[in-house]
Amino acid sequence: MPKLKTHKGAQKRFKVTAGKKIVHKKANKSHILTKKASKRKRNLGQKALVSRADRKAVKAMFPYEF
């Protein structure tokens, strides 16, 4: 049986923490920032956990992390 490959696009976008949680960077922080409030931009800069609905799909892209 050949080794399973990690999805390289997912590897660049998601990180698995020591507690096996999956975190990602929030969207909408790259451009058109003038109309967004400072509080919103500040919160968009923080990491967020992957939603429960997407967790199964992301876990499938990381065959050796779980």
C-alpha positions as CSV (number, residue, x, y, z in Angstrom):
1,M,0.0,0.0,0.0
2,P,1.6,3.3,-1.0
3,K,1.9,6.2,1.4
4,L,-1.0,8.7,1.4
5,K,-0.1,12.3,0.4
6,T,-1.0,15.4,2.4
7,H,-3.0,17.9,0.4
8,K,-0.5,20.7,-0.2
9,G,-3.2,23.4,-0.6
10,A,-4.6,22.4,2.7
11,Q,-1.2,22.3,4.3
12,K,-0.7,26.0,3.4
13,R,-4.1,27.1,4.7
14,F,-4.6,25.0,7.9
15,K,-2.6,24.2,11.0
16,V,-3.2,21.4,13.4
17,T,-2.6,22.4,17.1
18,A,-1.1,20.1,19.7
19,G,-4.6,19.4,21.0
20,K,-5.6,18.2,17.5
21,K,-7.7,21.3,16.7
22,I,-7.7,22.7,13.2
23,V,-7.2,26.5,12.8
24,H,-7.3,28.7,9.8
25,K,-6.8,32.4,8.8
26,K,-10.0,34.4,8.4
27,A,-11.0,35.8,5.0
28,N,-11.6,39.4,3.9
29,K,-8.4,40.9,5.4
30,S,-6.5,41.4,2.1
31,H,-8.0,44.5,0.4
32,I,-10.8,47.1,0.5
33,L,-10.0,47.7,4.2
34,T,-11.0,51.4,4.2
35,K,-14.7,50.7,4.7
36,K,-14.1,48.1,7.4
37,A,-14.1,49.1,11.0
38,S,-10.9,48.9,13.0
39,K,-12.5,46.4,15.4
40,R,-13.5,44.2,12.5
41,K,-10.0,44.3,10.9
42,R,-8.4,43.5,14.2
43,N,-10.7,40.4,14.7
44,L,-10.0,39.3,11.1
45,G,-6.3,39.1,11.9
46,Q,-6.8,36.4,14.5
47,K,-6.9,32.7,13.8
48,A,-10.2,30.8,14.0
49,L,-11.2,27.2,14.5
50,V,-12.5,25.2,11.5
51,S,-16.3,24.8,11.7
52,R,-17.8,21.4,12.6
53,A,-19.3,21.0,9.2
54,D,-15.9,21.3,7.5
55,R,-13.8,19.4,10.0
56,K,-14.3,16.0,8.4
57,A,-13.2,17.2,4.9
58,V,-10.1,18.9,6.3
59,K,-9.1,15.9,8.3
60,A,-9.2,13.8,5.2
61,M,-6.6,16.1,3.6
62,F,-4.2,15.4,6.5
63,P,-3.9,11.6,6.6
64,Y,-1.2,11.4,9.3
65,E,-2.1,14.2,11.7
66,F,-5.0,12.5,13.5
